[in-house]
Amino acid sequence: MREKDLSSVLQLVLDSAELQQYYHVDEIPDRKPVRIAKSPALDSQPQLTKFGVPVVYEDKNRLLESDRAYFEFRRVIVNPDLAHVSFTYDAEGVRGEAWLIKVDNQWQIGYMSVSET
């Protein structure tokens, strides 16, 4: 998997319209920068941004101890023209998945499902 493809796919998920209502950075300033839990689903830490600042990767146990909101990519599969990402944002009880396709060398979300638990 190319790092550029991984970054593009994950950035599209973070920026998806379906997730914007859950970040609440205006009401809860501590949610900026967005924290991403390090997990086995990601073997690297691609450069991503949200709200004009880089995301921060942190150890999940440390995030749990600090009681801070964090985004977690649970499963990430990126093939040459198709990608699947599942994720959680437990602070808001959100779970979801996205299927992305590459068209004319550009990634785009083909399907996105977000639900509150």
N, C-alpha and C positions, 0 to 999 in steps of 0.2 A: 504494500500500500504506500503510495507516495504521500509524503507529509503535506504537500500542497492540497491534495484531494481531501485528506483527513481534516485539515484546517477549514477548508471551504464547507465541507459537510457539517461539521460541528458548529461553525459560525452561523450557518443557515438555521440550524435547530434553535440555538440560543436567541436568534433574532426573529423567530417566527411570530407572526401576529397572534397565534393561539396561546403563546406563553406570556405576552406582555402584561396581561392583567394580574399576573401572580407575583411579579417582582416587588412591587410596592416600595420602590426606592424613595419616592417623595415622602411617604409617611414613616418609613423605617430606614433612615440614612445608613445604618450599619450594614444594609444589604448591598452597598456599593463599596468596594468592588465586589462583583459576583465571585463567590468562592466555589471551586469545583473540587470535589473529593477525588483524591487519587484512588484509582481502582484498577483491578486486573483488566478491565475492558479497554483501558488506554495504556499502551506501553511507552507512550511519550507524553509530553506536555505541549501540545501545539499552541502557538501564539494566537490567542483569541481575545477579543475585546467586548465589552458591554458597557453601555452608558459612557462611552468615550474614554474608558480606562481599561488597562489589561486585566483579564481575570486572574485570580490567584488560585494556585493549586495547593491543597493542604491535605495532610494525612486525615483520613476519615475519623479515626479515634480522637484525634485532637479537636476536630470540628464538633464531634459529639460531646466531648467534655466542655467545650466552650459555649455550647448551646447556640451556636451561630447557624444561620440559614446557609445551606449549601445545595448546589446542583450536582447530581451524580449521573454520569453516563454509565448505564448498567451493561449495555451490549453495543458494540460498534463493529460493523462489518462494512468494509469499503472495497468493492470490486471495481473493475475499470469503468463500468457504466451504470452501476446500481449500488446503492448503499442502504443499510438499515441501521437505525439507532433507537435504542430504548433508553429511557431516562426517568429520573425521579427528582422531585423538588419537595422533599418531605416537610419543609416549613409551611407549605400550603397544602400538603396532602395530595400532591399532583403526581400522576404517573402518565407516561405516554410513550408513543413510538412514532417514528417517521421513516418513510421510504422516500429515498431521493434518487433521481435519475440524472444522468449527464446527457445534455442535449447541446450539440454544437460546441462541445468542450466546456460547457458551463453547467454546474450543478444546480438543480432546482428541486424543491419539495414536490413530490408527486402525490403523497398521501401523508396526513398527519392526524394523529388521534391523541387527545389530551383528556384525562378524566380526573376528577377529584375523588379521593377515597374517604 
